[in-house]
């Protein structure tokens, strides 16, 4: 592997860490650089999985600090408001279900939200929703890693198919 290729994969690693872009942008970058799709998938999965663990553990203290900062506070409050709205929508769907299945359905709802190809429906917002819903941290992290795996696999298949057309 040449230094240029290594630098490109390092770029994929860091692009995958950007909230709201995540693996979508990493695969687009990899396709333009003609990188190996399987290796890109591994790099993107590792970087976003690491981000999930870190983000799940430090999110609440950081958000509390950011809300008090003048310029950034607006964005932090907006992000928190967006997550609260998603939480309310997910919980509204949950109200009709039994208590025993309620916890599982919360995790499943978040997982389905994260793997949907909607703008802003990524692992960072999914982890944020798990935090605001008060879900158990270990199970939330596991749910987000499973969703991350599905997303990386789906994007790898899509980009492999698109590249094969050309």
Secondary structure, 3 states (H helix, E strand, C coil): CCHHHHHHHHHHHHHCCCCCCHHHHHHHHHHHCCCCHHHHHHHHHHHHHHHHHHHHHHHHHHHHHHHCCHHHHHHHHHHHHHHHHHHHHHHHHHCCCCHHHHHHHHHHHHHHHHHCCCCCCCHHHHHHHHHHHCCCHHHHHHHHHHHHHHHHHHHHHHHHHHHHHC
